[in-house]
Amino acid sequence: METFLLTHSYLAAICVVVPTIFNQLDHIPSFGHSTWLGSYISAFKYVGSAPQILQGGYHKYRTTPFKAASLSRWIVVIGRHHLEDIRKSPDDELSLTEAANETAMLDHLIGQAITSNPYHISVVRRHLTRNISRYYPEIVDELFTALNEILDVKDNEWMSIPAAASMREIICRTSSRVFVGLPLCRNADWIDLNSKFAVDVIKDANFLNIFPKVLRPFMAQFVPNTAKAIKQGMKHLGPIISERLKCMDEYGKEWSNKPNDFLQHLMDEGEESTTKQLTVRMLTMGFVSIHTFTQALYNLAANPQYVQPLREEVEAAIEKYGWTKEGIAAMHRVDSFLTESQRLGGVLTSSIQRKAMKNVVLSDGTFIPKGTRVVVPTRAIHHDHSLYENAYEFNPFRFSNLEDGEGENSRVQFTSVTQDYLPFGFGKHACPGRFLAASELKMMLAYIVSSYDVKLEDDSSPPGNVYWDLNIVADPVARIMFRKRTDN
C-alpha cells in the first residue's frame, strides 16, 4: 500500500471518470460540488481527503444519507442508524463481495473462485477462531524470533528502524507460521511476496478501473503485477502441495507429522487441489491478514508515560499464566491500547462497504438504486463526541478503565463489533480473522513493552497517516528508536 501511495498518485490525473447514475441519486444531497462539472473538483479532492469529506458530511447531515464524488463513481454515505439495514440486508440486495470485487477487480485479477466460493471463510471460523489457542505456541515462537532478529539491539544502544516495513515483516512472518508453517514462513522471498501482494492487486485494479467494464476482461491480460505474484507464489507452494497431496493419497487425511496449518486445512476441505488454486487462496488470505501495528507503535513511542502501566500488567499476567491464551486475555490495558489506536487510526475511512445489487429502500425510506456503492463512515463514527468523550484525544486506557463501569464503551474490546466500534465491519460479514489478529498484536505489544524502551527519533513529531481514497496508512517512512529495556 505504501509504495502505491507514494509512487502512483499520478493515476489520479487519468482515473477520473464522470460519476455514473448521477440522475438516479438526485434525491440524495451532495457534500461538495453537486454539478456535473463540479463533481470533477470534488473527485480530485476525494483522493487525498476522503476522511475529511466523509467527516464533514457526517456532521452536516447526521441522520440523512448524503453522496460524495469519488474518482470513478458517486458513493452514498449512510449513518450509524442504518447499521441494522446493513445487518438485515441479504447479499443479493447489499453485497460486500461485489463491493470488494468492484474495488479490487478480484474476478479479473485472481479469478472468480475467491468470490464465488469463499469457503476459506468457514475454514477460518472452524480452525482459527474456535481453536486459536492451539496455535499459541507457534505464534509465540515466530513472533519472538522475528522481533529478536529484526530488533537486533546491541547492549544499551539505541537503534533506529523503519517502523512500517519492520512491523509488516514481523506480522507477515507470524501469520505465515499459522498459514504455511516452517520453514516457508521464514523465507525472505515469501514474506516479501505476501507483504507486497495487496499493493500489486491495488496497482492493477486501479489500472483496470480506467477502462469501461466491457474492456476490463481484455485489458486484464496486460496487467503484470498480480499474475507475476501468483506465479512466484506457485514456485514456493508447488513442492509443498505436491508432497502433501502424495501423503493424503497414501495415508488419507491423517498421517504422522501432518502439518497443522491453514494450507493443510484448505487441502483437507477438498474444494481445490491444484497448485494455482491453492496459491491464489493463500495469497488472498495474506492480503486480508496483514493488519497494521504501526499506528499503535507510533502511539507508544509518542507517549512514554504509558509504558510502565503496560509493563506492570504484562509482567503480572505472564507470571501467573505465561504466554498463553489466558495470559493474553488478562492484559486489559494492552487490549485497550490497541483498541484506542485502532479507533483513532485504523486502516479504512469506511470499514463497511456494500454494492446495491438491486433497487433497495432503506428503513427510513431512502431509495438506493441498483449499482450504487454504499458506505458507512466508520472513522467519523469513531470520532463522534456524542459517542466518545474527547473523541480526538488518544486515551490508551479509555476502554480498560470502563470495564467495570456502565455504558456501551465498557464492553468494547479489540475484537468487538458494536454500533460504535466498527474496524472489523458489522453483522454477518464481520472479519472472521480478527481473533488471530488480536492475539498476534497483543502479544507483539506486550513483548515490546516488556523487553524494550521505545521513543521517537530526536526532535521528531509523532508520525501521521497517509490517505488514498478510503485507505488509511500509517506514515510509511517514519523511523522509531529501540533499545533493550534498562530498568530491569
N, C-alpha and C positions, 0 to 999 in steps of 0.2 A: 504493500500500500504506500509506504513512504516513497519508494522510488517513483511510483506512478505520480504521486502528488508533486514531487519536485521536478521531474523531467518531462512530464506530459501535459502540463497545464495548457500548452498551446492548442490542445484539442478543443478547448472551449471556443476558439475562434472559428472552427469549422463544423462543430457539432450542433450549433443552434438550428433547430427546426421549428417552424411556426407551430406552436402547440395546437394539437388537434382537439376535436369535439368542443371547441370554444362555445359555439352557439348553444349546444346542449347544456352548458353549465352557466348560462346567463343568469339563472335564478339564484346562483350562489355568489355572494360578494367576493371581490378580489382584494387581496392585500398586496399593494404595489400597483403598478400601472395595469389598467384593465383594457386598454385599447389594443387593437391588433398590432400596431407598431410599438406601442409602449411595452408590450409583453416581451419584446426582444431585450429591452433595457432591464426589465425585471429578471429575465432568464440569465443574463450575464451576471447580475448581482448575486443571483441564487447560487452560482458555482462556489463562491467562497464565503457566502454569508447566509447559507440556509438556516443555521441555528438562530441568527438574529431575526430573519424573516419569519420563521415559524413562531419564535417567541413573541414578536410584535403582533402577529395575527392572533395568537392565543390570548394576549392581554386585551386586544381591541374587541374581539368578538365573543370571548369567554364561552358561552353556551351555543354559539351559532357556527356551523361549518363555514369555512372560507376556502378559497382556492388561491394557489400561487403558481407562477410560471417557472418551470424548470427548463433545462436545455432542450428536452425533447418532448415534453408533454405538460399539460396542466395537471397538478395534483390537488386533490380535495382533502383538506385537513379537518378531521373531526376530533371532538374533545373527549375528555375523560368520561363524560356522561354517556358516551357512545360505546364504551367498552363492552357492555352487555350485548350490543348489536354485533360486535366482533366475535364475542364468545358464542353466541347462538347461531350465527350465520353458517350454513353448510358450505363446503368447499366449492360447490357448483354455483354459489352466489358470490361470496367474497373469498378469493383464493390466495393464500400465502404462496403456494408453489408457483402459480403463474406470475405473481408479482416478482418473486425471486428470479424466475426464468426470464422474464422480460428485462430485468436489470442486468443479469449476468450472462444472458444468452446461453444458458446451460444446454438446451437441446441442440444448438448449433455447434457448440464448442466441445462438449464432452459426451454428447449423446442423450437420447431420451430416456434411457433406463433409470437414471437417477430420479427424475421427476415422475415417471410413470409407475415405477415400482420402488418406492423408498423403504425397502424392507430393513435397511440398516438402522432406521429409527427404532423399530421394535427390538432389534438386537441390542441397541444401546440401552434401552429400558430394562431388558431382561438380564443382561450380563454385566453392564456397567453400573446402572443406577441401583438395582436391587442387591448387587453383590460387590459394591465398591470396596468394602473392607478387605476382600480377597486380594486386591491389587495394592494395598498399602505398602507391603514390604518392597515391591518393585518400584513404586513411586518414590518412596523414601530413599532407596538406594540410588536411583538415577538422578533425582533432584540434588541430593547432597554431592554426588560425584561430579555432576555438571557444574554446580556452584563452586566447588573447590578447584576445579580445573580452570574455569573462566575467571574467577576472582582469586587468582594466584598471588595473593598479597604476601610480601616479604616482611617479616618481623613487625615493627610498628610503623612502617612506611605507608603513606597514603598513596593509593593507586587510582588513576583516572580511567574510567571505562566508558565506551559509548553505550549509554543506558538502553535505548530501544533495541538495538541489534543484539546486545548481550542477553537481555531478558527474553527476547523472542527465541534465541537459540536454546536457552535453558528450558523454557516451556515446551518448545518443539521436541527436544530430546526426551523430556519426561512423558509427554503424551505418546511419543513414538514407542516408548518402552511398553506402554499398555497396548498400543495398536499393533506393533510388529515384533516386539521383543528384542532381545540381544541376538547377534551383535549389530543388526542393522540400525537400531536406534542411535548408535554412536558413530555411524558412518557420516562423515562430513558432507559428502555429496547428497546423501538422502536428506539430511537436515536442511541443507541449503535449498534443495528442490522443494521440500514442503513449506519452507518459510516464504518462498517466492511464488508458489503456485497461485495463491489468491491474487497477487499482483499480475501474473500472466493472464489469468482469466479476465480481470478487470480491464487490462490494456486491450485485449482482443474484443471484449464486449463493447467497449467504447468505440472501437473502430467499426464494428458491425452496426452500431446504433446510428452511424452517419447515413446508412443506406435505407431505402424503403424496405418494408418487410419482404416483399416479393424477391428482392435481390440478396437477402441475407444468407439463405442456404448456399447460393453460388459463391458469394464473397467469403464465406467461412472457410473455403478451401485455401484461401490465400493469407490467413492469419497464422503466423508461425509459432507464437509463444506457447499456447496451450497444447497443441499437438506435439511439439518438441518435448514439453514437460512430461506428457503421458508416455512417450517412447523412452524417456530417461528413467521414469519410474518402473516401466516394464523390465528394464535391464536389471534393476535391483530385485524386484519381486519375482521375476520369472523363475529363477532356480529354486527359490524358497517354495513357491506354489507347486512347482513340479514335484519336488521332494515330498511335500505334504500330501499331494494327490496320490502319489505312489503308496505312501503309508496308509491312507484311507482306503485305497483299493485292496491292499493286502490284509489290513487288520480291522477294517470297519471304522467306526467313529472313536474307538478307544485303542490306544497303544501306549507303551511305556514312554515316558518323557514327552508326551503330547503337549505342544505349546498351549499356554493359557493366555492367548492374546486375542485382540479383536479380529485380526485377519483369520484366525482359525475358527472363531465363532461364525464369521461370514461364510467360510467354506463349509462348515457343518450344516448351515441352512440349506445348502444345495441349490440356491436360486441362481447362482452364477459359478462358472468353473474355469473360464478362460483367463489367461494372464491379463489381457487388456481389460476385461470386465472388472476383475477384482482390483486392478491397479487404479482404474478410474474411481471405483468406490472408496478405496483407501485414501487417494489424494483428496477426494471430496471431504472425507472425514477430517483430514488435516486442515483443509480450507476453513472449515467452520469451528475448529477447536483451538486455533492459535489465539487464545484470549490474551488481552493485554494486562500486564502487570506494571507497565512503565509508569502510568499515572500515579499508582499507589507509591511507587519508589520515589517519584518526584515529591510527593506529599511528605514522605518520611524524611527525605533529605532537607526539605524546607522547614520542617517542624521538629527539630531535635528534642524539644521538651517532652514529646510523647514517647520517646524511645524507652525510657525507664519503666513507665507503667506497663508497656507492652512486654518488656523483658521479664518483669516480675510475674506476669500472668503466664507467659510461656514456660518459665522455669518451674513454676508450681504445677502446671499441667503435665509437663514431661516427667517431673519427679514422681508424680502419682500414677500416671498411665503409660508413660513412654510415648514414642512416636506412633501412636495407634489412632484408630477412628475415635475412640473415647477421649484421647488426649487432645486431638484437634477440635472435637466438639466442645471441650471445656474452655477453649480460647475465645471468649465472647468479645473481648476488646479487639483482638486480631480480626475477627469476623466483622465487627463494626467498622474498623478502619478501612477494610476493603469495600464494605457496603457504601460507606460515605464517599470514598474515592470514585466508585462507580456511579453513585448518584450525581456527583458534580461533573464527572467526566464522561465515562462510557465510551463506546465505540460508534454509536449511531445517534443522530439527532432524532430519528424515529426508529425504534426497535419493533414497531408494529406497522406492517405494510400489507395491503391487500389489493387485488385487482378484481373489479366487478365483472363477473362472467356473464351476467345478465342484468337487466334493469332491476335496481334494488330500491326499496323505500325503507329508510331508517325509522326507528321507533318514534322520532319526533316529526315524521312526515317528509323529511328531506329526500328528494329524488336523486338517486345516483345512477346515471346512465351506464349501460354496458360499455366496458373498455376503460372505465375511469380508474386511475390509481388513487387509492385511499390510504392516508397515513394518519397515525395518532402522534402528536408532538410530545413524545415521551420526555425529551430533555426539558421542554418548557414545563411540563408537569413536575419534574424533579426540582425545578427552580421556583415553584409556586409558593409564595409566602403564606398563603392560607393553608397549605399542607405541611410546610416545614418552616419552623421558626428560623429567622435569619437564613433564608434558603440559599443565599450566595456565599455563605461563610462555611469554610471547612471545619467541621466539628467531628473529629475522628471517633469520639465515643458517644455520638448522638444516639445511636441505637442501643448500645450496651447499657447506657445509663437509664434507659427507659424499660429495660427488660422486666423489671418488677413493678412497673407503673401501669397506667391505663392508657388507652388510646390505640389507634391503628399502628402508629410507629413502633410501639413496644413489641410488636410481633414480627417486625421486619428483620430478616437475616439476609446474608449474601445471596442465598438461593431462592429467596421469597419471590412470589409472583402475586402482587396485590394491585389494586387500582391506583395506588400512589407510588409504587416502586415497580418499574417495568423494563429493566435492562434485558431480561430474558424473554420478553414477549408477554403474551397473555392468553389464557384459555387453553384449549386442547393442543395448540401448537407452541406452547412454551418450550423453550430449549431443553431437550431431554438430557443433554450432556453437561448441564450446569453443575451437577453434583461432583463430577470428575474435575471440572474447572475449579470449583470451590476448594476441593481437597488439595489440589496442586498449589493454588495461590495462597491458601492459608499456611500450608507447610513452608512455602517459599518465604513469606513474610516472617513467619515465626523463626525460621533458621537464620535469616539475615539479621534480625534484631538481637538474637541471642549470640551471634558469632562475630558481628562486625559493627564498627562505627561507620556512619554514612553522613555525608554532607554535600552541599552544592560546591561547585568549583568556586574559588576565591572571587568575591565581589560579583558573582553572577546572580541574576534574578531567577526566581522559580520558573522553570520551563512551562510554556503554554501548550496549546493544541493547534493543529493544522486542520482546516476544514475543506472538504471537497464534496459537493453535493450533500448527501445526508451522512457522509462518513466523518468520523472524528478520530484523529490520530494524535497521540501524544508526541510532542516535539521529537522528530526522528534523529536529530543530530546532537542533542544536548548530552553532556557528559556528567557523570556523578563520581564523587570520590569515595573510595572504600579503604578501610584499614582493619586489621584484626582488632577485635574488642580489647580495650585496655583496662577495664575496671574489674576484671575477673579476680 
